[in-house]
Amino acid sequence: MPKIQWTGLPPALRDHLFDRLRERRITAEDLYQLKLWRESEPDAPDGLWYRDFSSFKICGEGKHPKTFLLARELVRRGDLPKSAIVDAFHIAIAAAHGMDYLLSWNCKHIANAAMRGRIEATCRSHEVEPPTICTPFELAME
C-alpha cells in the first residue's frame, strides 16, 4: 500500500499546510504526536482520510495531506458557542470526509439557519467544502 507523502508536495499545497499550522492554536504535544505519526510512515488509504489529534485534525486524499482542520476554529470565530465544541467536531468531521449532507435534529447549534452561513464560510476558508446542513425533515421536503 502507498504511504502518505510528506516530501515533494506541490509548492501551493506545502504553503497551504504551513499557513494552516501558523494560523492554528495547535498544542506542542499534538505537534509532537504528528511528528511521531509522520515517522511511522502511515499507509495512504484510497480516497479521503483524516487523522484526529486532540487539538486539530489533518485531512487528506490518497497519498497527500490536504489541510489541517480545527473544529475549535468554528468556536474561535464565533460560528458556534464555546459550549458546542462537540458539535463543532461533528461539523468538521463531516466536512473533512466530503459528506454531501449533515442531518441533525440539533437546531440549537448544527441545523441552525442563522449559523449556517458562518459555518460554511469557515469551512471554505479552510479549503474544505461544507456539507449541506439540515434536519431530516428539511431533506425529506426537498
Number of C-alpha atoms within 10 A of each C-alpha: 8 12 15 18 16 12 8 7 12 9 9 8 14 17 12 16 17 12 13 17 16 10 11 15 13 18 13 10 12 16 15 11 14 17 11 11 12 14 9 10 13 14 13 19 16 11 10 17 19 19 14 14 16 12 17 23 22 18 21 21 18 17 19 19 22 22 24 26 27 26 23 22 22 26 18 12 12 13 22 22 14 14 10 17 17 12 20 24 18 14 22 25 20 19 24 26 19 15 14 13 16 19 17 15 13 12 13 13 20 24 20 17 13 13 16 18 11 16 26 20 16 19 22 13 10 17 16 21 19 26 21 17 22 21 18 14 11 11 13 8 6 5
